[in-house]
């Protein structure tokens, strides 16, 4: 059990880092005909066919699954609904990597339809998970330090979803690639914050014990009804 608690954070951090490197590599020296600002990530991947983008999505999906397993192993206070949404995000990324879309302008086949709707579900799932888990993180001494970053990244993801929806529908797809990549950056950052904190608690000696000791000391010194110091009535 102890080994798995330490292994999951490593997989989550390494997978996220590998996904970032692969995604950046896929944008270096691209075909001059490809415009990442006006092509979605999926369209760019199917036209470039270098495989870097698909590899990045697969790595991120595996990393996300490891993150969920790690959070469950340490009983992180994220809640069942947020956990299910993160699992949906993870599975969706793997499907996106395996089932490609079609090039722009071509009729969408069944695989492309699956790719489209799974992508929509993925982009919706993670900001929703962040919104659901943030209150629980703020109430737990071990995770309180990441509660505010999770809140801000979730808020940024929400605005990103609004921008992407506008660009995709009434905005005539102008700069849709930029909007989608900006949204993905906020979602990867959210995963990274959680993965790094999980790794810290699993690998830094005494990190979890220090958090519990601080909570115990605070409980002994501050009355539970003191709202201004505890944040709870």
Kinemage of the C-alpha trace (Angstrom):
@kinemage 1
@onewidth
@group {chain A} dominant
@subgroup {mainchain}
@vectorlist {calphas} color= white
{ca unk a 1} P 0.000 0.000 0.000
{ca unk a 2} L 2.831 2.377 0.886
{ca unk a 3} L 4.561 1.575 -2.409
{ca unk a 4} L 1.448 2.387 -4.428
{ca unk a 5} L 0.968 5.657 -2.546
{ca unk a 6} L 4.440 6.672 -3.696
{ca unk a 7} L 4.177 5.230 -7.196
{ca unk a 8} L 0.967 6.964 -8.243
{ca unk a 9} L 2.345 10.513 -7.754
{ca unk a 10} L 5.436 9.637 -9.783
{ca unk a 11} L 3.330 8.345 -12.667
{ca unk a 12} L 1.063 11.399 -12.470
{ca unk a 13} L 3.950 13.893 -12.461
{ca unk a 14} L 6.029 12.045 -15.076
{ca unk a 15} L 3.051 11.516 -17.363
{ca unk a 16} L 2.007 15.165 -17.149
{ca unk a 17} L 5.568 16.316 -17.848
{ca unk a 18} L 5.866 13.919 -20.808
{ca unk a 19} L 2.553 15.188 -22.187
{ca unk a 20} L 3.716 18.807 -21.977
{ca unk a 21} L 7.020 18.017 -23.713
{ca unk a 22} L 5.297 16.021 -26.451
{ca unk a 23} L 2.671 18.712 -27.018
{ca unk a 24} L 5.350 21.400 -27.352
{ca unk a 25} L 7.406 19.181 -29.637
{ca unk a 26} L 4.375 18.752 -31.873
{ca unk a 27} L 4.265 22.523 -32.391
{ca unk a 28} L 7.969 22.900 -33.233
{ca unk a 29} L 8.865 23.131 -36.930
{ca unk a 30} L 5.346 22.331 -38.088
{ca unk a 31} L 4.114 22.189 -41.646
{ca unk a 32} L 3.927 25.824 -42.813
{ca unk a 33} L 0.419 25.126 -44.094
{ca unk a 34} L -0.810 24.364 -40.577
{ca unk a 35} L -1.985 27.250 -38.430
{ca unk a 36} L -2.236 26.254 -34.746
{ca unk a 37} L -4.168 29.443 -33.981
{ca unk a 38} L -7.049 28.503 -36.276
{ca unk a 39} L -6.956 24.703 -36.135
{ca unk a 40} L -8.226 22.752 -33.175
{ca unk a 41} L -5.790 20.410 -31.472
{ca unk a 42} L -7.486 17.404 -33.073
{ca unk a 43} L -7.477 18.946 -36.561
{ca unk a 44} L -3.832 19.868 -36.191
{ca unk a 45} L -2.995 16.332 -35.116
{ca unk a 46} L -4.809 14.652 -38.009
{ca unk a 47} L -3.141 16.938 -40.566
{ca unk a 48} L 0.338 16.835 -39.070
{ca unk a 49} L 0.326 13.067 -38.410
{ca unk a 50} L 3.593 13.287 -36.544
{ca unk a 51} L 2.040 11.433 -33.625
{ca unk a 52} L 3.256 13.857 -30.960
{ca unk a 53} L -0.191 15.213 -30.144
{ca unk a 54} L -1.761 11.773 -29.848
{ca unk a 55} L 1.119 10.669 -27.634
{ca unk a 56} L 0.640 13.758 -25.447
{ca unk a 57} L -3.069 13.038 -25.005
{ca unk a 58} L -2.409 9.396 -24.125
{ca unk a 59} L 0.272 10.372 -21.588
{ca unk a 60} L -2.051 12.925 -20.028
{ca unk a 61} L -4.851 10.362 -19.797
{ca unk a 62} L -2.625 7.813 -18.047
{ca unk a 63} L -1.226 10.505 -15.754
{ca unk a 64} L -4.752 11.603 -14.854
{ca unk a 65} L -5.786 8.032 -14.020
{ca unk a 66} L -2.716 7.687 -11.782
{ca unk a 67} L -3.572 10.998 -10.136
{ca unk a 68} L -7.096 9.823 -9.327
{ca unk a 69} L -5.737 6.568 -7.907
{ca unk a 70} L -3.202 8.474 -5.836
{ca unk a 71} L -5.771 10.894 -4.487
{ca unk a 72} L -7.972 7.975 -3.516
{ca unk a 73} L -5.044 6.167 -1.850
{ca unk a 74} L -4.325 9.109 0.451
{ca unk a 75} L -8.032 9.846 0.974
{ca unk a 76} L -7.814 13.324 -0.465
{ca unk a 77} L -11.005 15.312 0.236
{ca unk a 78} L -12.123 15.722 -3.366
{ca unk a 79} L -15.521 14.032 -3.140
{ca unk a 80} L -17.061 11.216 -5.161
{ca unk a 81} L -18.543 13.436 -7.872
{ca unk a 82} L -15.240 15.176 -8.590
{ca unk a 83} L -13.478 11.816 -8.668
{ca unk a 84} L -15.936 10.468 -11.245
{ca unk a 85} L -15.516 13.568 -13.384
{ca unk a 86} L -11.739 13.174 -13.279
{ca unk a 87} L -12.111 9.536 -14.309
{ca unk a 88} L -14.334 10.650 -17.197
{ca unk a 89} L -11.689 13.197 -18.223
{ca unk a 90} L -8.960 10.543 -18.077
{ca unk a 91} L -10.893 8.010 -20.132
{ca unk a 92} L -11.875 10.672 -22.646
{ca unk a 93} L -8.244 11.623 -23.241
{ca unk a 94} L -7.331 8.026 -24.007
{ca unk a 95} L -10.248 7.771 -26.454
{ca unk a 96} L -9.208 11.055 -28.106
{ca unk a 97} L -5.690 9.700 -28.585
{ca unk a 98} L -6.882 6.406 -30.060
{ca unk a 99} L -9.849 7.550 -32.168
{ca unk a 100} L -8.792 10.346 -34.560
{ca unk a 101} L -11.016 12.937 -36.161
{ca unk a 102} L -11.079 13.748 -39.880
{ca unk a 103} L -9.380 16.597 -41.721
{ca unk a 104} L -11.287 19.897 -41.895
{ca unk a 105} L -13.741 20.022 -44.776
{ca unk a 106} L -14.315 16.271 -44.952
{ca unk a 107} L -17.563 14.574 -43.943
{ca unk a 108} L -17.439 13.312 -40.376
{ca unk a 109} L -17.551 9.543 -40.032
{ca unk a 110} L -18.538 7.641 -36.896
{ca unk a 111} L -15.047 7.824 -35.414
{ca unk a 112} L -14.915 11.574 -35.917
{ca unk a 113} L -18.316 11.980 -34.242
{ca unk a 114} L -17.136 9.942 -31.264
{ca unk a 115} L -13.961 12.026 -31.122
{ca unk a 116} L -15.922 15.291 -31.162
{ca unk a 117} L -18.363 14.459 -28.379
{ca unk a 118} L -15.748 12.796 -26.195
{ca unk a 119} L -13.602 15.928 -26.570
{ca unk a 120} L -16.504 18.111 -25.465
{ca unk a 121} L -17.067 15.880 -22.450
{ca unk a 122} L -13.383 16.059 -21.532
{ca unk a 123} L -13.223 19.854 -21.697
{ca unk a 124} L -16.341 20.122 -19.532
{ca unk a 125} L -15.413 17.480 -16.969
{ca unk a 126} L -12.220 18.870 -15.468
{ca unk a 127} L -13.384 22.431 -14.649
{ca unk a 128} L -16.504 20.922 -13.105
{ca unk a 129} L -14.347 18.566 -11.029
{ca unk a 130} L -12.197 21.490 -9.880
{ca unk a 131} L -15.251 23.456 -8.778
{ca unk a 132} L -16.555 20.495 -6.780
{ca unk a 133} L -13.268 19.624 -5.057
{ca unk a 134} L -12.073 23.117 -4.116
{ca unk a 135} L -14.223 23.496 -0.957
{ca unk a 136} L -13.096 20.131 0.415
{ca unk a 137} L -9.442 20.931 -0.263
{ca unk a 138} L -9.799 24.178 1.641
{ca unk a 139} L -11.110 22.374 4.706
{ca unk a 140} L -8.240 19.860 4.850
{ca unk a 141} L -4.942 21.002 6.373
{ca unk a 142} L -2.926 18.782 4.025
{ca unk a 143} L -4.503 20.231 0.898
{ca unk a 144} L -5.382 23.776 1.948
{ca unk a 145} L -2.260 25.163 0.293
{ca unk a 146} L -3.541 24.163 -3.170
{ca unk a 147} L -7.195 25.079 -2.620
{ca unk a 148} L -6.812 28.653 -3.857
{ca unk a 149} L -4.773 27.734 -6.974
{ca unk a 150} L -7.394 25.097 -7.802
{ca unk a 151} L -10.131 27.721 -7.439
{ca unk a 152} L -8.361 30.195 -9.726
{ca unk a 153} L -7.518 27.589 -12.342
{ca unk a 154} L -11.106 26.339 -12.261
{ca unk a 155} L -12.342 29.889 -12.766
{ca unk a 156} L -9.904 30.357 -15.646
{ca unk a 157} L -11.117 27.073 -17.125
{ca unk a 158} L -14.710 28.276 -16.890
{ca unk a 159} L -13.884 31.467 -18.766
{ca unk a 160} L -11.927 29.369 -21.253
{ca unk a 161} L -14.979 27.217 -21.878
{ca unk a 162} L -17.106 30.301 -22.493
{ca unk a 163} L -14.522 31.715 -24.904
{ca unk a 164} L -14.197 28.396 -26.737
{ca unk a 165} L -17.984 28.046 -27.024
{ca unk a 166} L -18.319 31.556 -28.419
{ca unk a 167} L -15.513 31.049 -30.934
{ca unk a 168} L -16.866 27.653 -32.028
{ca unk a 169} L -20.449 28.855 -32.546
{ca unk a 170} L -21.165 32.551 -33.259
{ca unk a 171} L -17.475 33.453 -33.595
{ca unk a 172} L -17.108 31.557 -36.908
{ca unk a 173} L -14.128 29.587 -35.526
{ca unk a 174} L -11.806 32.590 -35.614
{ca unk a 175} L -8.762 31.766 -33.430
{ca unk a 176} L -10.429 28.559 -32.261
{ca unk a 177} L -7.024 26.912 -31.952
{ca unk a 178} L -5.814 29.634 -29.597
{ca unk a 179} L -8.958 29.386 -27.450
{ca unk a 180} L -8.749 25.602 -27.231
{ca unk a 181} L -5.045 25.565 -26.386
{ca unk a 182} L -5.513 28.226 -23.705
{ca unk a 183} L -8.286 26.128 -22.146
{ca unk a 184} L -6.118 23.013 -22.236
{ca unk a 185} L -3.251 24.878 -20.549
{ca unk a 186} L -5.455 25.777 -17.586
{ca unk a 187} L -6.666 22.181 -17.282
{ca unk a 188} L -3.158 20.732 -17.419
{ca unk a 189} L -2.064 23.297 -14.830
{ca unk a 190} L -4.889 22.139 -12.550
{ca unk a 191} L -3.720 18.544 -12.861
{ca unk a 192} L -0.137 19.629 -12.254
{ca unk a 193} L -0.991 21.446 -9.034
{ca unk a 194} L -2.734 18.375 -7.652
{ca unk a 195} L -0.005 15.989 -8.829
{ca unk a 196} L 2.816 18.037 -7.294
{ca unk a 197} L 1.014 18.330 -3.978
{ca unk a 198} L 0.293 14.601 -3.978
{ca unk a 199} L 3.966 13.878 -4.658
{ca unk a 200} L 5.003 16.245 -1.868
{ca unk a 201} L 2.788 14.487 0.656
{ca unk a 202} L 3.945 11.055 -0.504
{ca unk a 203} L 7.676 11.641 -0.795
{ca unk a 204} L 8.705 14.468 1.555
{ca unk a 205} L 9.457 12.954 4.975
{ca unk a 206} L 7.077 14.196 7.630
{ca unk a 207} L 4.961 16.320 5.259
{ca unk a 208} L 1.695 14.574 6.134
{ca unk a 209} L 2.598 14.327 9.821
{ca unk a 210} L 3.439 18.032 9.933
{ca unk a 211} L 0.064 18.893 8.421
{ca unk a 212} L -1.744 16.724 10.969
{ca unk a 213} L 0.279 18.200 13.824
{ca unk a 214} L -0.543 21.710 12.686
{ca unk a 215} L -4.232 20.840 12.522
{ca unk a 216} L -4.110 19.345 16.012
{ca unk a 217} L -2.320 22.393 17.404
{ca unk a 218} L -4.781 24.737 15.747
{ca unk a 219} L -7.664 22.728 17.137
{ca unk a 220} L -6.227 22.978 20.630
{ca unk a 221} L -5.509 26.696 20.504
{ca unk a 222} L -8.422 28.056 18.510
{ca unk a 223} L -12.053 27.508 19.487
{ca unk a 224} L -14.078 25.838 16.766
{ca unk a 225} L -16.577 28.674 16.791
{ca unk a 226} L -13.943 31.329 15.981
{ca unk a 227} L -14.866 32.070 12.391
{ca unk a 228} L -12.123 34.606 11.693
{ca unk a 229} L -9.288 32.182 12.483
{ca unk a 230} L -10.715 28.877 11.313
{ca unk a 231} L -12.843 30.020 8.408
{ca unk a 232} L -15.868 28.113 9.810
{ca unk a 233} L -18.744 29.205 11.983
